[in-house]
Amino acid sequence: MDKVIITQQGIGGAIWAIGWLFTIGYLQLSFWRGVLALIVWPYFMGVKFRK
């Protein structure tokens, strides 16, 4: 029987997901804007804080 070793490589993905969810909630984005925020969430934050 072989041993399986699982290692944690980093938390970059988790930080990105937290930022994405924060953006959707904080900016009160609609569903489709939230989907778009998957890729360009820093843009939405910049637009919000520029005003």
PyMOL Python script that loads the backbone (N, CA, C, O; Angstrom):
from pymol import cmd

cmd.read_pdbstr("""\
ATOM      1  N   MET A   1       0.846  -1.169   0.000  1.00  0.00           N
ATOM      2  CA  MET A   1       0.000   0.000   0.000  1.00  0.00           C
ATOM      3  C   MET A   1       0.898   1.242   0.000  1.00  0.00           C
ATOM      4  O   MET A   1       1.793   1.363   0.836  1.00  0.00           O
ATOM      5  N   ASP A   2       0.659   2.147  -0.924  1.00  0.00           N
ATOM      6  CA  ASP A   2       1.441   3.377  -1.034  1.00  0.00           C
ATOM      7  C   ASP A   2       0.886   4.451  -0.109  1.00  0.00           C
ATOM      8  O   ASP A   2      -0.317   4.515   0.145  1.00  0.00           O
ATOM      9  N   LYS A   3       1.778   5.283   0.384  1.00  0.00           N
ATOM     10  CA  LYS A   3       1.366   6.418   1.197  1.00  0.00           C
ATOM     11  C   LYS A   3       1.092   7.608   0.290  1.00  0.00           C
ATOM     12  O   LYS A   3       1.800   7.826  -0.693  1.00  0.00           O
ATOM     13  N   VAL A   4       0.072   8.367   0.619  1.00  0.00           N
ATOM     14  CA  VAL A   4      -0.271   9.576  -0.117  1.00  0.00           C
ATOM     15  C   VAL A   4       0.066  10.769   0.768  1.00  0.00           C
ATOM     16  O   VAL A   4      -0.402  10.863   1.903  1.00  0.00           O
ATOM     17  N   ILE A   5       0.870  11.665   0.247  1.00  0.00           N
ATOM     18  CA  ILE A   5       1.258  12.855   0.998  1.00  0.00           C
ATOM     19  C   ILE A   5       0.632  14.073   0.317  1.00  0.00           C
ATOM     20  O   ILE A   5       0.824  14.298  -0.878  1.00  0.00           O
ATOM     21  N   ILE A   6      -0.110  14.843   1.087  1.00  0.00           N
ATOM     22  CA  ILE A   6      -0.748  16.046   0.575  1.00  0.00           C
ATOM     23  C   ILE A   6      -0.051  17.247   1.198  1.00  0.00           C
ATOM     24  O   ILE A   6       0.095  17.323   2.418  1.00  0.00           O
ATOM     25  N   THR A   7       0.378  18.186   0.361  1.00  0.00           N
ATOM     26  CA  THR A   7       1.059  19.373   0.873  1.00  0.00           C
ATOM     27  C   THR A   7       0.312  20.632   0.452  1.00  0.00           C
ATOM     28  O   THR A   7      -0.312  20.679  -0.609  1.00  0.00           O
ATOM     29  N   GLN A   8       0.389  21.637   1.292  1.00  0.00           N
ATOM     30  CA  GLN A   8      -0.202  22.944   0.989  1.00  0.00           C
ATOM     31  C   GLN A   8       0.847  23.762   0.239  1.00  0.00           C
ATOM     32  O   GLN A   8       1.954  23.959   0.742  1.00  0.00           O
ATOM     33  N   GLN A   9       0.511  24.237  -0.955  1.00  0.00           N
ATOM     34  CA  GLN A   9       1.482  24.949  -1.774  1.00  0.00           C
ATOM     35  C   GLN A   9       1.433  26.461  -1.595  1.00  0.00           C
ATOM     36  O   GLN A   9       2.419  27.140  -1.883  1.00  0.00           O
ATOM     37  N   GLY A  10       0.355  26.986  -1.146  1.00  0.00           N
ATOM     38  CA  GLY A  10       0.254  28.433  -0.978  1.00  0.00           C
ATOM     39  C   GLY A  10      -1.175  28.849  -0.764  1.00  0.00           C
ATOM     40  O   GLY A  10      -2.095  28.037  -0.865  1.00  0.00           O
ATOM     41  N   ILE A  11      -1.359  30.117  -0.469  1.00  0.00           N
ATOM     42  CA  ILE A  11      -2.710  30.607  -0.217  1.00  0.00           C
ATOM     43  C   ILE A  11      -3.141  31.649  -1.239  1.00  0.00           C
ATOM     44  O   ILE A  11      -4.117  32.366  -1.018  1.00  0.00           O
ATOM     45  N   GLY A  12      -2.424  31.741  -2.356  1.00  0.00           N
ATOM     46  CA  GLY A  12      -2.753  32.747  -3.370  1.00  0.00           C
ATOM     47  C   GLY A  12      -4.170  32.606  -3.898  1.00  0.00           C
ATOM     48  O   GLY A  12      -4.870  33.605  -4.058  1.00  0.00           O
ATOM     49  N   GLY A  13      -4.600  31.392  -4.168  1.00  0.00           N
ATOM     50  CA  GLY A  13      -5.952  31.165  -4.673  1.00  0.00           C
ATOM     51  C   GLY A  13      -7.012  31.551  -3.658  1.00  0.00           C
ATOM     52  O   GLY A  13      -8.051  32.106  -4.017  1.00  0.00           O
ATOM     53  N   ALA A  14      -6.755  31.261  -2.410  1.00  0.00           N
ATOM     54  CA  ALA A  14      -7.713  31.610  -1.359  1.00  0.00           C
ATOM     55  C   ALA A  14      -7.823  33.124  -1.208  1.00  0.00           C
ATOM     56  O   ALA A  14      -8.920  33.657  -1.039  1.00  0.00           O
ATOM     57  N   ILE A  15      -6.701  33.806  -1.267  1.00  0.00           N
ATOM     58  CA  ILE A  15      -6.724  35.270  -1.177  1.00  0.00           C
ATOM     59  C   ILE A  15      -7.488  35.875  -2.350  1.00  0.00           C
ATOM     60  O   ILE A  15      -8.252  36.825  -2.180  1.00  0.00           O
ATOM     61  N   TRP A  16      -7.277  35.312  -3.547  1.00  0.00           N
ATOM     62  CA  TRP A  16      -7.992  35.797  -4.726  1.00  0.00           C
ATOM     63  C   TRP A  16      -9.493  35.582  -4.565  1.00  0.00           C
ATOM     64  O   TRP A  16     -10.277  36.476  -4.884  1.00  0.00           O
ATOM     65  N   ALA A  17      -9.908  34.414  -4.077  1.00  0.00           N
ATOM     66  CA  ALA A  17     -11.334  34.124  -3.897  1.00  0.00           C
ATOM     67  C   ALA A  17     -11.951  35.054  -2.857  1.00  0.00           C
ATOM     68  O   ALA A  17     -13.070  35.533  -3.039  1.00  0.00           O
ATOM     69  N   ILE A  18     -11.228  35.312  -1.769  1.00  0.00           N
ATOM     70  CA  ILE A  18     -11.729  36.229  -0.745  1.00  0.00           C
ATOM     71  C   ILE A  18     -11.898  37.631  -1.320  1.00  0.00           C
ATOM     72  O   ILE A  18     -12.892  38.300  -1.038  1.00  0.00           O
ATOM     73  N   GLY A  19     -10.940  38.080  -2.121  1.00  0.00           N
ATOM     74  CA  GLY A  19     -11.043  39.394  -2.752  1.00  0.00           C
ATOM     75  C   GLY A  19     -12.218  39.479  -3.706  1.00  0.00           C
ATOM     76  O   GLY A  19     -12.897  40.503  -3.779  1.00  0.00           O
ATOM     77  N   TRP A  20     -12.455  38.403  -4.433  1.00  0.00           N
ATOM     78  CA  TRP A  20     -13.573  38.370  -5.384  1.00  0.00           C
ATOM     79  C   TRP A  20     -14.905  38.437  -4.652  1.00  0.00           C
ATOM     80  O   TRP A  20     -15.793  39.193  -5.046  1.00  0.00           O
ATOM     81  N   LEU A  21     -15.049  37.658  -3.598  1.00  0.00           N
ATOM     82  CA  LEU A  21     -16.297  37.670  -2.843  1.00  0.00           C
ATOM     83  C   LEU A  21     -16.508  39.021  -2.149  1.00  0.00           C
ATOM     84  O   LEU A  21     -17.633  39.516  -2.080  1.00  0.00           O
ATOM     85  N   PHE A  22     -15.429  39.612  -1.638  1.00  0.00           N
ATOM     86  CA  PHE A  22     -15.531  40.935  -1.022  1.00  0.00           C
ATOM     87  C   PHE A  22     -16.016  41.958  -2.035  1.00  0.00           C
ATOM     88  O   PHE A  22     -16.864  42.795  -1.724  1.00  0.00           O
ATOM     89  N   THR A  23     -15.477  41.893  -3.252  1.00  0.00           N
ATOM     90  CA  THR A  23     -15.861  42.840  -4.295  1.00  0.00           C
ATOM     91  C   THR A  23     -17.336  42.722  -4.622  1.00  0.00           C
ATOM     92  O   THR A  23     -18.022  43.737  -4.741  1.00  0.00           O
ATOM     93  N   ILE A  24     -17.836  41.512  -4.768  1.00  0.00           N
ATOM     94  CA  ILE A  24     -19.244  41.315  -5.098  1.00  0.00           C
ATOM     95  C   ILE A  24     -20.135  41.886  -3.995  1.00  0.00           C
ATOM     96  O   ILE A  24     -21.119  42.568  -4.282  1.00  0.00           O
ATOM     97  N   GLY A  25     -19.796  41.612  -2.751  1.00  0.00           N
ATOM     98  CA  GLY A  25     -20.614  42.095  -1.639  1.00  0.00           C
ATOM     99  C   GLY A  25     -20.497  43.585  -1.402  1.00  0.00           C
ATOM    100  O   GLY A  25     -21.509  44.263  -1.223  1.00  0.00           O
ATOM    101  N   TYR A  26     -19.286  44.103  -1.399  1.00  0.00           N
ATOM    102  CA  TYR A  26     -19.062  45.511  -1.081  1.00  0.00           C
ATOM    103  C   TYR A  26     -19.636  46.436  -2.144  1.00  0.00           C
ATOM    104  O   TYR A  26     -20.226  47.468  -1.826  1.00  0.00           O
ATOM    105  N   LEU A  27     -19.463  46.063  -3.400  1.00  0.00           N
ATOM    106  CA  LEU A  27     -19.935  46.919  -4.483  1.00  0.00           C
ATOM    107  C   LEU A  27     -21.360  46.613  -4.905  1.00  0.00           C
ATOM    108  O   LEU A  27     -21.900  47.279  -5.788  1.00  0.00           O
ATOM    109  N   GLN A  28     -21.973  45.618  -4.288  1.00  0.00           N
ATOM    110  CA  GLN A  28     -23.348  45.212  -4.585  1.00  0.00           C
ATOM    111  C   GLN A  28     -23.539  44.968  -6.078  1.00  0.00           C
ATOM    112  O   GLN A  28     -24.449  45.516  -6.700  1.00  0.00           O
ATOM    113  N   LEU A  29     -22.665  44.137  -6.640  1.00  0.00           N
ATOM    114  CA  LEU A  29     -22.722  43.833  -8.068  1.00  0.00           C
ATOM    115  C   LEU A  29     -23.842  42.851  -8.370  1.00  0.00           C
ATOM    116  O   LEU A  29     -24.180  42.004  -7.543  1.00  0.00           O
ATOM    117  N   SER A  30     -24.412  42.972  -9.557  1.00  0.00           N
ATOM    118  CA  SER A  30     -25.405  42.005  -9.999  1.00  0.00           C
ATOM    119  C   SER A  30     -24.705  40.684 -10.298  1.00  0.00           C
ATOM    120  O   SER A  30     -23.477  40.602 -10.266  1.00  0.00           O
ATOM    121  N   PHE A  31     -25.497  39.648 -10.590  1.00  0.00           N
ATOM    122  CA  PHE A  31     -24.917  38.328 -10.835  1.00  0.00           C
ATOM    123  C   PHE A  31     -23.917  38.351 -11.977  1.00  0.00           C
ATOM    124  O   PHE A  31     -22.800  37.855 -11.833  1.00  0.00           O
ATOM    125  N   TRP A  32     -24.305  38.923 -13.111  1.00  0.00           N
ATOM    126  CA  TRP A  32     -23.416  38.907 -14.285  1.00  0.00           C
ATOM    127  C   TRP A  32     -22.199  39.795 -14.095  1.00  0.00           C
ATOM    128  O   TRP A  32     -21.123  39.486 -14.607  1.00  0.00           O
ATOM    129  N   ARG A  33     -22.353  40.886 -13.371  1.00  0.00           N
ATOM    130  CA  ARG A  33     -21.178  41.710 -13.051  1.00  0.00           C
ATOM    131  C   ARG A  33     -20.254  40.957 -12.094  1.00  0.00           C
ATOM    132  O   ARG A  33     -19.032  41.093 -12.161  1.00  0.00           O
ATOM    133  N   GLY A  34     -20.846  40.169 -11.212  1.00  0.00           N
ATOM    134  CA  GLY A  34     -20.042  39.334 -10.321  1.00  0.00           C
ATOM    135  C   GLY A  34     -19.256  38.290 -11.088  1.00  0.00           C
ATOM    136  O   GLY A  34     -18.107  38.000 -10.756  1.00  0.00           O
ATOM    137  N   VAL A  35     -19.878  37.723 -12.123  1.00  0.00           N
ATOM    138  CA  VAL A  35     -19.171  36.760 -12.974  1.00  0.00           C
ATOM    139  C   VAL A  35     -18.028  37.465 -13.704  1.00  0.00           C
ATOM    140  O   VAL A  35     -16.930  36.918 -13.809  1.00  0.00           O
ATOM    141  N   LEU A  36     -18.277  38.664 -14.203  1.00  0.00           N
ATOM    142  CA  LEU A  36     -17.231  39.441 -14.860  1.00  0.00           C
ATOM    143  C   LEU A  36     -16.113  39.787 -13.871  1.00  0.00           C
ATOM    144  O   LEU A  36     -14.942  39.861 -14.244  1.00  0.00           O
ATOM    145  N   ALA A  37     -16.489  39.996 -12.618  1.00  0.00           N
ATOM    146  CA  ALA A  37     -15.500  40.331 -11.594  1.00  0.00           C
ATOM    147  C   ALA A  37     -14.549  39.168 -11.308  1.00  0.00           C
ATOM    148  O   ALA A  37     -13.500  39.367 -10.695  1.00  0.00           O
ATOM    149  N   LEU A  38     -14.902  37.969 -11.741  1.00  0.00           N
ATOM    150  CA  LEU A  38     -13.969  36.844 -11.626  1.00  0.00           C
ATOM    151  C   LEU A  38     -12.640  37.176 -12.274  1.00  0.00           C
ATOM    152  O   LEU A  38     -11.587  36.729 -11.819  1.00  0.00           O
ATOM    153  N   ILE A  39     -12.692  37.960 -13.338  1.00  0.00           N
ATOM    154  CA  ILE A  39     -11.486  38.265 -14.105  1.00  0.00           C
ATOM    155  C   ILE A  39     -10.956  39.661 -13.783  1.00  0.00           C
ATOM    156  O   ILE A  39      -9.748  39.848 -13.634  1.00  0.00           O
ATOM    157  N   VAL A  40     -11.838  40.621 -13.677  1.00  0.00           N
ATOM    158  CA  VAL A  40     -11.394  42.018 -13.572  1.00  0.00           C
ATOM    159  C   VAL A  40     -11.842  42.692 -12.277  1.00  0.00           C
ATOM    160  O   VAL A  40     -12.203  43.869 -12.302  1.00  0.00           O
ATOM    161  N   TRP A  41     -11.832  41.980 -11.143  1.00  0.00           N
ATOM    162  CA  TRP A  41     -12.304  42.606  -9.911  1.00  0.00           C
ATOM    163  C   TRP A  41     -11.473  43.797  -9.476  1.00  0.00           C
ATOM    164  O   TRP A  41     -12.047  44.689  -8.851  1.00  0.00           O
ATOM    165  N   PRO A  42     -10.183  43.901  -9.744  1.00  0.00           N
ATOM    166  CA  PRO A  42      -9.477  45.138  -9.361  1.00  0.00           C
ATOM    167  C   PRO A  42     -10.018  46.366 -10.090  1.00  0.00           C
ATOM    168  O   PRO A  42      -9.990  47.469  -9.543  1.00  0.00           O
ATOM    169  N   TYR A  43     -10.508  46.190 -11.314  1.00  0.00           N
ATOM    170  CA  TYR A  43     -11.095  47.298 -12.066  1.00  0.00           C
ATOM    171  C   TYR A  43     -12.312  47.851 -11.335  1.00  0.00           C
ATOM    172  O   TYR A  43     -12.456  49.064 -11.181  1.00  0.00           O
ATOM    173  N   PHE A  44     -13.189  46.952 -10.885  1.00  0.00           N
ATOM    174  CA  PHE A  44     -14.386  47.390 -10.189  1.00  0.00           C
ATOM    175  C   PHE A  44     -14.037  48.139  -8.903  1.00  0.00           C
ATOM    176  O   PHE A  44     -14.693  49.125  -8.567  1.00  0.00           O
ATOM    177  N   MET A  45     -13.020  47.685  -8.188  1.00  0.00           N
ATOM    178  CA  MET A  45     -12.602  48.363  -6.968  1.00  0.00           C
ATOM    179  C   MET A  45     -12.046  49.750  -7.301  1.00  0.00           C
ATOM    180  O   MET A  45     -12.321  50.711  -6.583  1.00  0.00           O
ATOM    181  N   GLY A  46     -11.272  49.864  -8.374  1.00  0.00           N
ATOM    182  CA  GLY A  46     -10.716  51.155  -8.768  1.00  0.00           C
ATOM    183  C   GLY A  46     -11.780  52.151  -9.131  1.00  0.00           C
ATOM    184  O   GLY A  46     -11.684  53.327  -8.778  1.00  0.00           O
ATOM    185  N   VAL A  47     -12.800  51.694  -9.837  1.00  0.00           N
ATOM    186  CA  VAL A  47     -13.901  52.588 -10.224  1.00  0.00           C
ATOM    187  C   VAL A  47     -14.638  53.069  -8.987  1.00  0.00           C
ATOM    188  O   VAL A  47     -15.010  54.240  -8.904  1.00  0.00           O
ATOM    189  N   LYS A  48     -14.853  52.182  -8.026  1.00  0.00           N
ATOM    190  CA  LYS A  48     -15.579  52.546  -6.799  1.00  0.00           C
ATOM    191  C   LYS A  48     -14.813  53.580  -5.992  1.00  0.00           C
ATOM    192  O   LYS A  48     -15.401  54.556  -5.526  1.00  0.00           O
ATOM    193  N   PHE A  49     -13.502  53.383  -5.816  1.00  0.00           N
ATOM    194  CA  PHE A  49     -12.724  54.278  -4.968  1.00  0.00           C
ATOM    195  C   PHE A  49     -12.327  55.560  -5.666  1.00  0.00           C
ATOM    196  O   PHE A  49     -11.897  56.505  -5.005  1.00  0.00           O
ATOM    197  N   ARG A  50     -12.457  55.625  -6.997  1.00  0.00           N
ATOM    198  CA  ARG A  50     -12.140  56.842  -7.731  1.00  0.00           C
ATOM    199  C   ARG A  50     -13.200  57.894  -7.510  1.00  0.00           C
ATOM    200  O   ARG A  50     -12.905  59.088  -7.547  1.00  0.00           O
ATOM    201  N   LYS A  51     -14.443  57.468  -7.279  1.00  0.00           N
ATOM    202  CA  LYS A  51     -15.554  58.411  -7.133  1.00  0.00           C
ATOM    203  C   LYS A  51     -15.515  59.154  -5.832  1.00  0.00           C
ATOM    204  O   LYS A  51     -16.386  59.982  -5.568  1.00  0.00           O
TER     205      LYS A  51
END
""", "prot")
cmd.dss("prot")
cmd.show_as("cartoon", "prot")
cmd.util.cbc("prot")
cmd.orient("prot")
